[in-house]
Amino acid sequence: MIRFQVEKLTEVTSTNTLLLERARQGASEGLVILSDHQTAGRGKPGRQWLSPRGKNLLCSILLRPPLSPAQAPMLTQVACRAVAKVLKEKYDIVSEFKRPNDVMVGSQKICGILTEALSSSAKLEAVVVGIGLNVNAEASELPPEGVSMMVLKKRNYSTEDVLDHILEEFSVKLEELYRTKTIK
């Protein structure tokens, strides 16, 4: 299993941007950057990820997977499926993976995943998996198509506890992917 080391920061431009830089500097697999706020959070290419300060799970996970660059997109699916499983099993929130990188509750988005890779020709050097999960945002702080755990369940959650559950499930699913090279 991957050993995760969480580094919590108050504010960053983007957890993915910071972790990609750390990856270039040789950071080890399993480093997780968790932040209360991003000043330039990113979603799909050309889109900004906005989140109220201190209310949601904003993190990025560094992987150095034994996969080819062509297999890297599978990591997004694994992350989405891990989040959906945790939401269901730990928080009784039924959600589903919507390609290419979202977790939806009905027609509302609760989570987005941004996966970015560092690679050279045939070798995947590092992959950063960014997770933006709406945890404690109120309805008024979300776009109309968004929803949060708090809106759904009418209570606040510890983002660190949610992260711990996600990392545990993500690790299990990663080990399976690395072993079989398929997603179940």
Contact map, one row per residue, 1 for C-alpha under 8 A:
1110000000000000000000000000000000000000000000000000000000000000000000000000000000000000000000000000000000000000000000000000000000000000000000000000000000000000000000000011001000000000
1111000000000000000000000000110000000000000000000000000000000000000000000000000000000000000000000000000000000000000000000000000000000000000000000000000000000000000000000010000000000000
1111100000000000000000000000010000000000000000000000000000000000000000000000000000000000000000000000000000000000000000000000000000000000000000000000000000000000000000000000000000000000
0111110000000000000000000000111100000000000000000000000000000000000000000000000000000000000000000000000000000000000000000000000000000000000000000000000000000000000000100000000000000000
0011111000000000000000000000011100000000000000000000000000000000000000000000000000000000000000000000000000000000000000000000000000000000000000000000000000000000000000000000000000000000
0001111100000000000000000000001111000000000000000000000000000000000000000000000000000000000000000000000000000000000000000000000000000000000000000000000000000000000000000000000000000000
0000111110000000000000000000001111000000000000000000000000000000000000000000000000000000000000000000000000000000000000000000000000000000000000000000000000000000000000000000000000000000
0000011111000000000000000000000011100000000000000000000000000000000000000000000000000000000000000000000000000000000000000000000000000000000000000000000000000000000000000000000000000000
0000001111110000000000000000000011110000000000000000000000000000000000000000000000000000000000000000000000000000000000000000000000000000000000000000000000000000000000000000000000000000
0000000111110000000000000000000000111000000000000000000000000000000000000000000000000000000000000000000000000000000000000000000000000000000000000000000000000000000000000000000000000000
0000000011111000000000000000000000111110000000000000000000000000000000000000000000000000000000000000000000000000000000000000000000000000000000000000000000000000000000000000000000000000
0000000011111110010000000000000000101111000000000000000000000000000000000000000000000000000000000000000000000000000000000000000000000000000000000000000000000000000000000000000000000000
0000000000111110110000000000000000000111100000000000000000000000000000000000000000000000000000000000000000000000000000000000000000000000000000000000000000000000000000000000000000000000
0000000000011111110000000000000000000111110000000000000000000000000000000000000000000000000000000000000000000000000000000000000000000000000000000000000000000000000000000000000000000000
0000000000011111111000000000000011100100100000000000000001110000000000000000000000000000000000000000000000000000000000000000000001000000000000000000000000000000000000000000000000000000
0000000000000111111100000000000000000000000000000000000000110000000000000000000000000000000000000000000000000000000100000000000111000000000000000000000000000000000000000000000000000000
0000000000001111111110000000000000000000000000000000000000000000000000000000000000000000000000000000000000000000000000000000000000000000000000000000000000000000000000000000000000000000
0000000000011111111111000000000000000000000000000000000000000000000000000000000000000000000000000000000000000000000000000000000000000000000000000000000000000000000000000000000000000000
0000000000000011111111100000000110000000000000000000000000011100000000000000000000000000000000000000000000000000000000000000000100000000000000000000000000000000000000000000000000000000
0000000000000001111111110000000000000000000000000000000000000000000000000000000000000000000000000000000000000000000001000000000100000000000000000000000000000000000000000000000000000000
0000000000000000111111111000000000000000000000000000000000000000000000000000000000000000000000000000000000000000000000000000000000000000000000000000000000000000000000000000000000000000
0000000000000000011111111110000000000000000000000000000000000000000000000000000000000000000000000000000000000000000000000000000000000000000000000000000000000000000000000000000000000000
0000000000000000001111111111000000000000000000000000000000000100000000000000000000000000000000000000000000000000000000000000010000000000000000000000000000000000000000000000000000000000
0000000000000000000111111110000000000000000000000000000000000000000000000000000000000000000000000000000000000000000000000000000000000000000000000000000000000000000000000000000000000000
0000000000000000000011111110000000000000000000000000000000000000000000000000000000000000000000000000000000000000000000000000000000000000000000000000000000000000000000000000000000000000
0000000000000000000001111111000000000000000000000000000000000000000000000000000000000000000000000000000000000000000000000000000000000000000000000000000000000000000000000000000000000000
0000000000000000000001111111101000000000000000000000000000000000000000000000000000000000000000000000000000000000000000000000000000000000000000000000000000000000000000000000000000000000
0000000000000000000000100111111000000000000000000000000000000111000000000000000000000000000000000000000000000000000000000000000000000000000000000000000000000000000000000000000000000000
0101000000000000000000000011111000000000000000000000000000000111000000000000000000000000000000000000000000000000000000000000000000000000000000000000000000000000000000000000000000000000
0111100000000000000000000001111100000000000000000000000000001110000000000000000000000000000000000000000000000000000000000000000000000000000000000000000000000000000000000000000000000000
0001111000000000000000000011111110000000000000000000000000001110000000000000000000000000000000000000000000000000000000000000000000000000000000000000000000000000000000000000000000000000
0001111000000000001000000000011111000000000000000000000000111100000000000000000000000000000000000000000000000000000000000000000000000000000000000000000000000000000000000000000000000000
0000011110000010001000000000001111100000000000000000000000111000000000000000000000000000000000000000000000000000000000000000000000000000000000000000000000000000000000000000000000000000
0000011110000010000000000000000111110000000000000000000011110000000000000000000000000000000000000000000000000000000000000000000000000000000000000000000000000000000000000000000000000000
0000000111110010000000000000000011111100000000000000000011100000000000000000000000000000000000000000000000000000000000000000000000000000000000000000000000000000000000000000000000000000
0000000011100000000000000000000001111100000000000000111111000000000000000000000000000000000000000000000000000000000000000000000000000000000000000000000000000000000000000000000000000000
0000000001110000000000000000000000111110000000000011110001000000000000000000000000000000000000000000000000000000000000000000000000000000000000000000000000000000000000000000000000000000
0000000000111110000000000000000000111111100000000110100001000000000000000000000000000000000000000000000000000000000000000000000000000000000000000000000000000000000000000000000000000000
0000000000111100000000000000000000001111100000000000000000000000000000000000000000000000000000000000000000000000000000000000000000000000000000000000000000000000000000000000000000000000
0000000000011100000000000000000000000111110000011000000000000000000000000000000000000000000000000000000000000000000000000000000000000000000000000000000000000000000000000000000000000000
0000000000001110000000000000000000000111111000011100000000000000000000000000000000000000000000000000000000000000000000000000000000000000000000000000000000000000000000000000000000000000
0000000000000100000000000000000000000001111111111000000000000000000000000000000000000000000000000000000000000000010000000000000000000000000000000000000000000000000000000000000000000000
0000000000000000000000000000000000000000111111111000000000000000000000000000000000000000000000000000000000000001110000000000000000000000000000000000000000000000000000000000000000000000
0000000000000000000000000000000000000000011111110000000000000000000000000000000000000000000000000000000000000000010000000000000000000000000000000000000000000000000000000000000000000000
0000000000000000000000000000000000000000011111100000000000000000000000000000000000000000000000000000000000000000000000000000000000000000000000000000000000000000000000000000000000000000
0000000000000000000000000000000000000000011111110000000000000000000000000000000000000000000000000000000000000000000000000000000000000000000000000000000000000000000000000000000000000000
0000000000000000000000000000000000000000011111111000000000000000000000000000000000000000000000000000000000000000000000000000000000000000000000000000000000000000000000000000000000000000
0000000000000000000000000000000000000001111101111100000000000000000000000000000000000000000000000000000000000000000000000000000000000000000000000000000000000000000000000000000000000000
0000000000000000000000000000000000000001111000111110000000000000000000000000000000000000000000000000000000000000000000000000000000010000000000000000000000000000000000000000000000000000
0000000000000000000000000000000000000100100000011111000000000000000000000000000000000000000000000000000000000000000000000000000000000000000000000000000000000000000000000000000000000000
0000000000000000000000000000000000001100000000001111101100000000000000000000000000000000000000000000000000000000000000000000000000000000100011000000000000000000000000000000000000000000
0000000000000000000000000000000000001000000000000111111100000000000000000000000000000000000000000000000000000000000000000000000000000000100010000000000000000000000000000000000000000000
0000000000000000000000000000000000011100000000000011111100000000000000000000000000000000000000000000000000000000000000000000000000000000000000000000000000000000000000000000000000000000
0000000000000000000000000000000000011000000000000001111100000000000000000000000000000000000000000000000000000000000000000000000000000000000000000000000000000000000000000000000000000000
0000000000000000000000000000000000010000000000000011111110000000000000000000000000000000000000000000000000000000000000000000000000000111100000000000000000000010000000000000000000000000
0000000000000000000000000000000000010000000000000011111111000000000000000000000000000000000000000000000000000000000000000000000000011111100000000000000000000010000000000000000000000000
0000000000000000000000000000000001110000000000000000001111100000000000000000000000000000000000000000000000000000000000000000000000111110000000000000000000000011011000000000000000000000
0000000000000010000000000000000001111100000000000000000111110000000000000000000000000000000000000000000000000000000000000000000001111000000000000000000000000000000000000000000000000000
0000000000000011000000000000000111100000000000000000000011111000000000000000000000000000000000000000000000000000000000000000000001110000000000000000000000000000000000000000000000000000
0000000000000011001000000000000111000000000000000000000001111100000000000000000000000000000000000000000000000000000000000000000111100000000000000000000000000000000000000000000000000000
0000000000000000001000000000011110000000000000000000000000111110000000000000000000000000000000000000000000000000000000000000000111000000000000000000000000000000000000000000000000000000
0000000000000000001000100001111100000000000000000000000000011111000000000000000000000000000000000000000000000000000000000000011110000000000000000000000000000000000000000000000000000000
0000000000000000000000000001111000000000000000000000000000001111100000000000000000000000000000000000000000000000000000000000011110000000000000000000000000000000000000000000000000000000
0000000000000000000000000001100000000000000000000000000000000111110000000000000000000000000000000000000000000000000000000001111000000000000000000000000000000000000000000000000000000000
0000000000000000000000000000000000000000000000000000000000000011111000000000000000000000000000000000000000000000000000000001111000000000000000000000000000000000000000000000000001000000
0000000000000000000000000000000000000000000000000000000000000001111100000000000000000000000000000000000000000000000000000001000000000000000000000000000000000000000000000000000001000000
0000000000000000000000000000000000000000000000000000000000000000111111110000000000000000000000000000000000000000000000000001000000000000000000000000000000000000000000000000000001001000
0000000000000000000000000000000000000000000000000000000000000000011111110000000000000000000000000000000000000000000000000111000000000000000000000000000000000000000000000000000000000000
0000000000000000000000000000000000000000000000000000000000000000001111110000000000000000000000000000000000000000000000100111000000000000000000000000000000000000000000000000000000000000
0000000000000000000000000000000000000000000000000000000000000000001111111000000000000000000000000000000000000000000000000000000000000000000000000000000000000000000000000000000000000000
0000000000000000000000000000000000000000000000000000000000000000001111111110000000000000000000000000000000000000000000000000000000000000000000000000000000000000000000000000000000000000
0000000000000000000000000000000000000000000000000000000000000000001111111111000000000000000000000000000000000000000010000001001000000000000000000000000000000000000000000000000000000000
0000000000000000000000000000000000000000000000000000000000000000000001111111100000000000000000000000000000000000001000000000000000000000000000000000000000000000000000000000000000000000
0000000000000000000000000000000000000000000000000000000000000000000000111111110000000000000000000000000000000000000000000000000000000000000000000000000000000000000000000000000000000010
0000000000000000000000000000000000000000000000000000000000000000000000111111111000000000000000000000000000000000001000000000000010000000000000000000000000000000000000000000010000000000
0000000000000000000000000000000000000000000000000000000000000000000000011111111100000000000000000001100000000000111000000000000010000000000000000000000000000000000000000000000000000000
0000000000000000000000000000000000000000000000000000000000000000000000001111111110000000000000001011100000000000000000000000000000000000000000000000000000000000000000000000000000000010
0000000000000000000000000000000000000000000000000000000000000000000000000111111111000000000000000000000000000000000000000000000000000000000000000000000000000000000000000100110000000010
0000000000000000000000000000000000000000000000000000000000000000000000000011111111100000000000000000000000000000100000000000000010000000000000000000000000000000000000000100000000000000
0000000000000000000000000000000000000000000000000000000000000000000000000001111111110000000000001000111000000000100000000000000000000000000000000000000000000000000000000000000000000000
0000000000000000000000000000000000000000000000000000000000000000000000000000111111111000000000011000000000000000000000000000000000000000000000000000000000000000000000000000000000000000
0000000000000000000000000000000000000000000000000000000000000000000000000000011111111100000000000000000000000000000000000000000000000000000000000000000000000000000001001100100000000000
0000000000000000000000000000000000000000000000000000000000000000000000000000001111111110000000000000001000000000000000000000000000000000000000000000000000000000000001001100000000000000
0000000000000000000000000000000000000000000000000000000000000000000000000000000111111111000001111000001000000000000000000000000000000000000000000000000000000000000000000000000000000000
0000000000000000000000000000000000000000000000000000000000000000000000000000000011111111100000000000000000000000000000000000000000000000000000000000000000000000000000001000000000000000
0000000000000000000000000000000000000000000000000000000000000000000000000000000001111111111000000000000000000000000000000000000000000000000000000000000000000000000011001000000000000000
0000000000000000000000000000000000000000000000000000000000000000000000000000000000111111111111100000000000000000000000000000000000000000000000000000000000000000000000000000000000000000
0000000000000000000000000000000000000000000000000000000000000000000000000000000000011111111111100000000000000000000000000000000000000000000000000000000000000000000000000000000000000000
0000000000000000000000000000000000000000000000000000000000000000000000000000000000001111111110000000000000000000000000000000000000000000000000000000000000000000000000000000000000000000
0000000000000000000000000000000000000000000000000000000000000000000000000000000000000111111100000000000000000000000000000000000000000000000000000000000000000000000010000000000000000000
0000000000000000000000000000000000000000000000000000000000000000000000000000000000000111111110000000000000000000000000000000000000000000000000000000000000000000000000000000000000000000
0000000000000000000000000000000000000000000000000000000000000000000000000000000000000011111111000000000000000000000000000000000000000000000000000000000000000000000000000000000000000000
0000000000000000000000000000000000000000000000000000000000000000000000000000000000000011101111100000000010000000000000000000000000000000000000000000100100000000000000000000000000000000
0000000000000000000000000000000000000000000000000000000000000000000000000000000000010011000111110000000010000000000000000000000000000000000000000000000000000000000000000000000000000000
0000000000000000000000000000000000000000000000000000000000000000000000000000000000010011000011111000001111000000000000000000000000000000000000000000000000000000000000000000000000000000
0000000000000000000000000000000000000000000000000000000000000000000000000000000010010000000001111100001110000000000000000000000000000000000000000000000000000000000000000000000000000000
0000000000000000000000000000000000000000000000000000000000000000000000000000100110010000000000111110111100000000000000000000000000000000000000000000000000000000000000000000000000000000
0000000000000000000000000000000000000000000000000000000000000000000000000000000000000000000000011111111100000000000000000000000000000000000000000000000000000000000000000000000000000000
0000000000000000000000000000000000000000000000000000000000000000000000000000100000000000000000001111110000000000000000000000000000000000000000000000000000000000000000000000000000000000
0000000000000000000000000000000000000000000000000000000000000000000000000001100000000000000000000111110000000000000000000000000000000000000000000000000000000000000000000000000000000000
0000000000000000000000000000000000000000000000000000000000000000000000000001100100000000000000001111111000000001110000000000000000000000000000000000000000000000000000000000000000000000
0000000000000000000000000000000000000000000000000000000000000000000000000000000100000000000000001111111100001111100000000000000000000000000000000000000000000000000000000000000000000000
0000000000000000000000000000000000000000000000000000000000000000000000000000000100110000000000111100111110001111000000000000000000000000000000000000000000000000000000000000000000000000
0000000000000000000000000000000000000000000000000000000000000000000000000000000000000000000000111100011111111110000000000000000000000000000000000000000000000000000000000000000000000000
0000000000000000000000000000000000000000000000000000000000000000000000000000000000000000000011110000001111111100000000000000000000000000000000000010000000000000000000000000000000000000
0000000000000000000000000000000000000000000000000000000000000000000000000000000000000000000000100000000111110000000000000000000000000000000000000000000000000000000000000000000000000000
0000000000000000000000000000000000000000000000000000000000000000000000000000000000000000000000000000000111111000000000000000000000000000000000001000000000000000000000000000000000000000
0000000000000000000000000000000000000000000000000000000000000000000000000000000000000000000000000000000111111100000000000000000000000000000000001110000000000000000000000000000000000000
0000000000000000000000000000000000000000000000000000000000000000000000000000000000000000000000000000011110111111000000000000000000000000000000001110000000000000000000000000000000000000
0000000000000000000000000000000000000000000000000000000000000000000000000000000000000000000000000000011110011111000000000000000000001100000000000111100000000000000000000000000000000000
0000000000000000000000000000000000000000000000000000000000000000000000000000000000000000000000000000011100001111100000000000000000111100000000000000000000000000000000000000000000000000
0000000000000000000000000000000000000000001000000000000000000000000000000000000000000000000000000000111000001111110000000000000000111000000000000000000000000000000000000000000000000000
0000000000000000000000000000000000000000001000000000000000000000000000000001001100000000000000000000110000000011111000000000000011110000000000000000000000000000000000000000000000000000
0000000000000000000000000000000000000000011100000000000000000000000000000001000000000000000000000000100000000001111100000000000011100000000000000000000000000000000000000000000000000000
0000000000000000000000000000000000000000000000000000000000000000000000001011000000000000000000000000000000000000111110000000001111000000000000000000000000000000000000000000000000000000
0000000000000001000000000000000000000000000000000000000000000000000000000000000000000000000000000000000000000000011111000000001110000000000000000000000000000000000000000000000000000000
0000000000000000000000000000000000000000000000000000000000000000000000010000000000000000000000000000000000000000001111100001111100000000000000000000000000000000000000000000000000000000
0000000000000000000100000000000000000000000000000000000000000000000000000000000000000000000000000000000000000000000111110001111000000000000000000000000000000000000000000000000000000000
0000000000000000000000000000000000000000000000000000000000000000000010000000000000000000000000000000000000000000000011111111110000000000000000000000000000000000000000000000000000000000
0000000000000000000000000000000000000000000000000000000000000000000000000000000000000000000000000000000000000000000001111111100000000000000000000000000000000000000000000000000000000000
0000000000000000000000000000000000000000000000000000000000000000000000000000000000000000000000000000000000000000000000111110000000000000000000000000000000000000000000000000000000000000
0000000000000000000000000000000000000000000000000000000000000000000110000000000000000000000000000000000000000000000000111111000000000000000000000000000000000000000000000000000000000000
0000000000000000000000000000000000000000000000000000000000000000000110000000000000000000000000000000000000000000000000111111100000000000000000000000000000000000000000000000000000000000
0000000000000000000000000000000000000000000000000000000000000001111110010000000000000000000000000000000000000000000011110111111000000000000000000000000000000000000000000000000000000000
0000000000000000000000000000000000000000000000000000000000000001100000000000000000000000000000000000000000000000000011110011111000000000000000000000000000000000000000000000000000000000
0000000000000000000000100000000000000000000000000000000000000111100000000000000000000000000000000000000000000000000011100001111100000000000000000000000000000000000000000000000000000000
0000000000000000000000000000000000000000000000000000000000000111100000010000000000000000000000000000000000000000001111000001111110000000000000000000000000000000000000000000000000000000
0000000000000001001100000000000000000000000000000000000000011110000000000000000000000000000000000000000000000000001110000000011111000000000000000000000000000000000000000000000000000000
0000000000000001000000000000000000000000000000000000000000011110000000000011001000000000000000000000000000000000111100000000001111100000000000000000000000000000000000000000000000000000
0000000000000011000000000000000000000000000000000000000001111000000000000000000000000000000000000000000000000000111000000000000111110000000000000000000000000000000000000000000000000000
0000000000000000000000000000000000000000000000000000000011110000000000000000000000000000000000000000000000000011110000000000000011111000000000000000000000000000000000000000000000000000
0000000000000000000000000000000000000000000000001000000111100000000000000000000000000000000000000000000000000011100000000000000001111100000000000000000000000000000000000000000000000000
0000000000000000000000000000000000000000000000000000000111000000000000000000000000000000000000000000000000000111000000000000000000111110000000000001000000000000000000000000000000000000
0000000000000000000000000000000000000000000000000000001110000000000000000000000000000000000000000000000000000110000000000000000000011111100000000011100000000000000000000000000000000000
0000000000000000000000000000000000000000000000000000001110000000000000000000000000000000000000000000000000000000000000000000000000001111100000000001110000011010000000000000000000000000
0000000000000000000000000000000000000000000000000000001100000000000000000000000000000000000000000000000000000000000000000000000000000111110000000001111000111000000000000000000000000000
0000000000000000000000000000000000000000000000000011001100000000000000000000000000000000000000000000000000000000000000000000000000000111111011000001011000000000000000000000000000000000
0000000000000000000000000000000000000000000000000000000000000000000000000000000000000000000000000000000000000000000000000000000000000001111111000001011000000000000000000000000000000000
0000000000000000000000000000000000000000000000000000000000000000000000000000000000000000000000000000000000000000000000000000000000000000111111100011001000000000000000000000000000000000
0000000000000000000000000000000000000000000000000000000000000000000000000000000000000000000000000000000000000000000000000000000000000000011111100000000000000000000000000000000000000000
0000000000000000000000000000000000000000000000000011000000000000000000000000000000000000000000000000000000000000000000000000000000000000111111100000000000000000000000000000000000000000
0000000000000000000000000000000000000000000000000010000000000000000000000000000000000000000000000000000000000000000000000000000000000000111111111110000000000000000000000000000000000000
0000000000000000000000000000000000000000000000000000000000000000000000000000000000000000000000000000000000000000000000000000000000000000001111111100000000000000000000000000000000000000
0000000000000000000000000000000000000000000000000000000000000000000000000000000000000000000000000000000000000000000000000000000000000000000001111100000000000000000000000000000000000000
0000000000000000000000000000000000000000000000000000000000000000000000000000000000000000000000000000000000111000000000000000000000000000000001111110000000000000000000000000000000000000
0000000000000000000000000000000000000000000000000000000000000000000000000000000000000000000000000000000000011100000000000000000000000000000001111111000000000000000000000000000000000000
0000000000000000000000000000000000000000000000000000000000000000000000000000000000000000000000000000000010011100000000000000000000000100001001001111101100000000000000000000000000000000
0000000000000000000000000000000000000000000000000000000000000000000000000000000000000000000000000000000000000100000000000000000000001111111000000111111100000000000000000000000000000000
0000000000000000000000000000000000000000000000000000000000000000000000000000000000000000000010000000000000000100000000000000000000000111000000000011111111111000000000000000000000000000
0000000000000000000000000000000000000000000000000000000000000000000000000000000000000000000000000000000000000000000000000000000000000011110000000001111111111000000000000000000000000000
0000000000000000000000000000000000000000000000000000000000000000000000000000000000000000000000000000000000000000000000000000000000000001111000000011111111100000000000000000000000000000
0000000000000000000000000000000000000000000000000000000000000000000000000000000000000000000010000000000000000000000000000000000000000000000000000011111111000000000000000000000000000000
0000000000000000000000000000000000000000000000000000000000000000000000000000000000000000000000000000000000000000000000000000000000000000000000000000111111100000000000000000000000000000
0000000000000000000000000000000000000000000000000000000000000000000000000000000000000000000000000000000000000000000000000000000000000000000000000000111111110000000000000000000000000000
0000000000000000000000000000000000000000000000000000000000000000000000000000000000000000000000000000000000000000000000000000000000000001000000000000111011111000000000000000000000000000
0000000000000000000000000000000000000000000000000000000000000000000000000000000000000000000000000000000000000000000000000000000000000011000000000000110001111100000000000000000000000000
0000000000000000000000000000000000000000000000000000000000000000000000000000000000000000000000000000000000000000000000000000000000000011000000000000110000111110110000000000000000000000
0000000000000000000000000000000000000000000000000000000000000000000000000000000000000000000000000000000000000000000000000000000000000000000000000000000000011111110000000000000000000000
0000000000000000000000000000000000000000000000000000001110000000000000000000000000000000000000000000000000000000000000000000000000000010000000000000000000001111111000000000000000000000
0000000000000000000000000000000000000000000000000000000010000000000000000000000000000000000000000000000000000000000000000000000000000000000000000000000000000111111100000000000000000000
0000000000000000000000000000000000000000000000000000000000000000000000000000000000000000000000000000000000000000000000000000000000000000000000000000000000001111111110000000000000000000
0000000000000000000000000000000000000000000000000000000010000000000000000000000000000000000000000000000000000000000000000000000000000000000000000000000000001111111111000000000000000000
0000000000000000000000000000000000000000000000000000000010000000000000000000000000000000000000000000000000000000000000000000000000000000000000000000000000000011111111100000000000000000
0000000000000000000000000000000000000000000000000000000000000000000000000000000000000000000000000000000000000000000000000000000000000000000000000000000000000001111111110000000000000000
0000000000000000000000000000000000000000000000000000000000000000000000000000000000000100010000000000000000000000000000000000000000000000000000000000000000000000111111111000000000000000
0000000000000000000000000000000000000000000000000000000000000000000000000000000001100100000000000000000000000000000000000000000000000000000000000000000000000000011111111100000000000000
0001000000000000000000000000000000000000000000000000000000000000000000000000000000000000000000000000000000000000000000000000000000000000000000000000000000000000001111111110000000000000
0000000000000000000000000000000000000000000000000000000000000000000000000000000000000000000000000000000000000000000000000000000000000000000000000000000000000000000111111111000000000000
0000000000000000000000000000000000000000000000000000000000000000000000000000000001101100000000000000000000000000000000000000000000000000000000000000000000000000000011111111100000000000
0000000000000000000000000000000000000000000000000000000000000000000000000000011001100000000000000000000000000000000000000000000000000000000000000000000000000000000001111111110000000000
1100000000000000000000000000000000000000000000000000000000000000000000000000000000000000000000000000000000000000000000000000000000000000000000000000000000000000000000111111111000000000
1000000000000000000000000000000000000000000000000000000000000000000000000000000000000000000000000000000000000000000000000000000000000000000000000000000000000000000000011111111100000000
0000000000000000000000000000000000000000000000000000000000000000000000000000010001000000000000000000000000000000000000000000000000000000000000000000000000000000000000001111111110000000
0000000000000000000000000000000000000000000000000000000000000000000000000010010000000000000000000000000000000000000000000000000000000000000000000000000000000000000000000111111111000000
1000000000000000000000000000000000000000000000000000000000000000000000000000000000000000000000000000000000000000000000000000000000000000000000000000000000000000000000000011111111100000
0000000000000000000000000000000000000000000000000000000000000000000000000000000000000000000000000000000000000000000000000000000000000000000000000000000000000000000000000001111111111110
0000000000000000000000000000000000000000000000000000000000000000000000000000000000000000000000000000000000000000000000000000000000000000000000000000000000000000000000000000111111111110
0000000000000000000000000000000000000000000000000000000000000000111000000000000000000000000000000000000000000000000000000000000000000000000000000000000000000000000000000000011111111000
0000000000000000000000000000000000000000000000000000000000000000000000000000000000000000000000000000000000000000000000000000000000000000000000000000000000000000000000000000001111111000
0000000000000000000000000000000000000000000000000000000000000000000000000000000000000000000000000000000000000000000000000000000000000000000000000000000000000000000000000000000111111100
0000000000000000000000000000000000000000000000000000000000000000001000000000000000000000000000000000000000000000000000000000000000000000000000000000000000000000000000000000000111111110
0000000000000000000000000000000000000000000000000000000000000000000000000000000000000000000000000000000000000000000000000000000000000000000000000000000000000000000000000000000110011111
0000000000000000000000000000000000000000000000000000000000000000000000000100110000000000000000000000000000000000000000000000000000000000000000000000000000000000000000000000000110001111
0000000000000000000000000000000000000000000000000000000000000000000000000000000000000000000000000000000000000000000000000000000000000000000000000000000000000000000000000000000000000111
